[in-house]
Amino acid sequence: MPRSGPLGCAAGVSFVGLAALIGYLRTGAQGGKSDAPKELGSVEVQQLIAQTPADKAGAASYADRCAVCHGDHMEGIAPAFPMLVGVGNRLTKAQIVDIIQNGKNQMPGAPDLQGADLDALLRFLRVGEQPAAATEADQPDRFTFTGYRKFLDPDGYPAIAPPWGTLNAIDLKTGKYLWKIPFGEYPELAAKGMKNTGTENYGGPVVTAGGVLFIGATIYDRKFRAFDTRDGKLLWETELPYSGVATPATYSVDGRQYVVIGSSEARDPKAKQGGAYVAFALPK
């Protein structure tokens, strides 16, 4: 159905390969030749990614603000959130501080993180440490992940021709599209007459026994829509208090059918943050 979402890890990379990469970033990237074996188990991986300074304030700040997305041990959560192990070797201190305070892509900013708390987090991330110069022989294979970077035009819109998001129905017997429609729009562009451009969307649909498809998913227009599953015709739409970036659910009470969806601005850090569950009663 809706298609969108970040791609943060190369297809085909095994756990063993990822473990070896983590070992390289924790050892070889600091200038010394890595003694990490080519194949590592989960115990060795945990030992490698846990080698951070014993800074209780920094660890607490990381756990409070970062761990939910980047993992308890900075290992990242594929595919959306990059690994932070060795981030101090990939970005400058100024770049990291800018991302922390102003946000980037899906990451909301934390402008309130200042002073001693910010310094503690940077120490925990090992930002500012200067590794010894490494030779080519010390680093025969180099891997760099700079995060999920969107291909945008100067105005911040996708730098490709629209539609920038579609809703699709596929016949599972033949593998062919039954229909495909633009899905979502940017309110500021729609106000200028550029409607149905499609946008990023996160969240699946729910389909009723009567053939009505309910879906939120679109980030910027905050719409909740109902479509005819036979041809993709829009049957109904309404605006939610926040983006419906979740898969809705349907249920019945005393013979009356309802549909409910969770809404939030987690995918749009520039929007006013908040969340709400919204339920609708279907016509009898």
N, C-alpha and C positions, 0 to 999 in steps of 0.2 A: 504494500500500500504506500504510505508516504515514504519517501527516501531522502535521507539526509543524515548528517552526523560526521564527526571527525574521524580521521584515519591516522592513528598515531603510532602503529607498530607494523613493521614489514611483515607481509604474509609469509608463512613458512618458517619463521624464527621459532625454534623450539625452546622449551624451558631451559635445556642445557646450554643452548647458545646464548640465551638472555643472561643466564647465570655467569657465563664466561665474560660477557660484555660488562656486567656489573663489576666483576673482579678486576677487569682491565681499568675501568673508570676509577676504582678505588685505589689502585696501585700503580699500574703503568702510566696513567695520565698524570701522576705526581712526579714523574721524572725517573723513578727507579724501575728496573726491569721487573715485570710481574712474575711472581712465582706461582700464580694461581694455576691449577691444573686445567686442562682443556675441558674437562667435564666435572661439574660441581653438583652436589646434591643440595637439598633444601637447607640442611644444617649449615653447610659452608656458606651458602648465600646469606642466611640470616647473620652469620658472623661477620661477613664482609660489609653488609649494609648497616650494621649496628656500630661500626667503628667511628662514632662521632664524639666530640668532646663532651665531657660530663658537665653540662651546663643546665642546671635545673630550670632556670628562668627561660632559657632558649627552648628547652624541650617542652616546657609547659605552653609557651607561645605557639610552637609548631603544632602541638597536639590540639590546641584550641582553634587554630585558624587554618591549618594546612593539611593535617593528616586525613581529614575526611575525603579529600580529593587525591592527594599525592601519596597516600599510604602511611602506615604507622612508622615505617622505616625509610621513607623517602624513595621507595621503590617504584612509585607511580602506579596508576591503575589504568591499564590499557582498555580501550584505545584512546580515551579522551584526555587523560592527564599524564604529562610527561614525568619521567623519573627525575628526582632532584639530587640524586647522588652525584657528586662532582660538578654541581651547577656553578660553583665558584671558579672552575677552570674553563667554563664555556662562556660565561657572561661576566662583565665587569660589575663591580660593586654598585656603580651608578645605575646600570641597566637593571639590576635586580631590585634595587630600592624603588626605581620608577615603576616596575611591574607590581611590586608589593603594594605600593601606595595608590597607584592609578588604575591597576588592573590591566588585563590584556585578553582579547578575544572573549572566551567564556568566563574568565576569572574576574570576579568583582574586586575593586580596589579596597584597600584598608587605610584610608588617609589618617585615621586616628592612631595608627601604629607609629609611634615616634620615640625619640630619646632612648632611654635604657632598654625598653622593651624591644625596640627595633634592633638595637645593637646586639642584644642577647639572641634574637632570632638569626641574625647574620652570622654570629659566632657558631650557632648550632648548625647552620648550613655550610660552615667553613668558607664563608665569603671573605675575601681579602687576604687569604693565605697565598703566599707566592711559592709555587712549586719550583724545584730546581729544573734547570733546562734539560730537556731530554733529547737524545740523539735519535736519528732515524732507526738505528739498530735497536734502540730500546723500545721503539713503537713501530713495529713492522706493519701493523694493521690499525687504522684509525677509523673510529666511528664517532659521528657527531649527530645528535638530535637537537634541533633548535626549537622544537615545539611545533604545535599545529598552526601553520600560517595560512590564512585565507588569501585567495587571489582576488583582490578588490581593486576597484577603480579609484580615482582621486576623491570621489564623493563618498566612498565607503560602501558602494554597492558591488555585487559580484561582477568581475571583469569578463563576463561572457554574455552572450545573448540570452535574454529570457526565453522560456520560463526558468526561474531560479528555484523552482520546487514544483513537483507534480504529484497528483493523486492518481493511482493507476489500479485498474482491475485486470487480472490475468486469468485466462481460462487454464486451469491446472491440467486439463486433459490434453490440450494442444500446445500450451506454453505461449500462446499468442495473447496480445493485449485485446481486451474487450473494449476498453476505453481508457483514455488518458486526458486529464484536464489540468490546467494551471491551478496551483494550490497555494493560497495566501497572497498577501499584497502588503506593500509599504504604505501606511496611511498618507504620508507626505507626498508620495508619488501619485497615489489614487486621487488626491485632492487636485492634482494638476492634470488629471485625465489618463494617467498611466495605471490602469487597473489590471488585475489578473496577471501580475508579473511573476507570481510564485515567490515563495521565500523558503528559508530553512524551516524545517519542521521536525519536531521531536515528539513522538507519541503515536500509538496505533489507534485503530478504529474499533468500534463495537457494532455488530450488525444484528438487527432484530429479526424475529421470525417472519415479519411482514416485508422484509427486504429494504429496510431503511438503515443506512450507514451513518452513525454519529462519530464525529471526530473533531478534536480541537487541534493540537499539534503546532499550528503556525505561531511563530514567535511574536511578530511585530503588530499584527492586526487584532490580537486577542479575541478572535472569533471562535465560536462553537457552531458547527454546521451539521446539517443533515442532508444526505444525498440519496438518490434512488440508485440501488445497486445494479439495476439493469442497464442504465445508460449514463450514469454520472450526473444526472440533472440535479441542480441545487434545489432542495425542497424548503429549507428553512435555515436561518442563521441568526445569531444573537451575539452581542459583545459581552465578554466576561470581564470581571474586575482585573484579572491578570491573565497572562498567556496560559492557555490550556495545554501545557507541555506534559501531558500524561494520557494514558489510555483510559477512556471512560468505562463505566460499568453500568449495567442495567439490572433492575430488580423490581419486584412487585410487592405491594402492601394492600391487603383487602381488595384484591382484584384490580388495582390500579397500577399501571406500569410506570416506572421512573427511570431516568438516566442521570448519572452523577459523574462529575469530572473534577479532578484537582487542578487548581490553577496557581501559577507562581511566576515570578520574573527571574528565576534562577539562570535562565539561558540568555538574558539580556541585562548585563550589569549596568547599563546606562539608564535603565528604567527604574522607577521608584519600586523598591523591593517590598514584597509582601506575598501573601498566599491565602487561598480560600478554597473550600469545597462548595460547588454549586450544583444543585439538583433541579431537575425539570420533570414535570408530570406530562406524560404523553396523552394526547387526546383519546377519549374513550371511543 
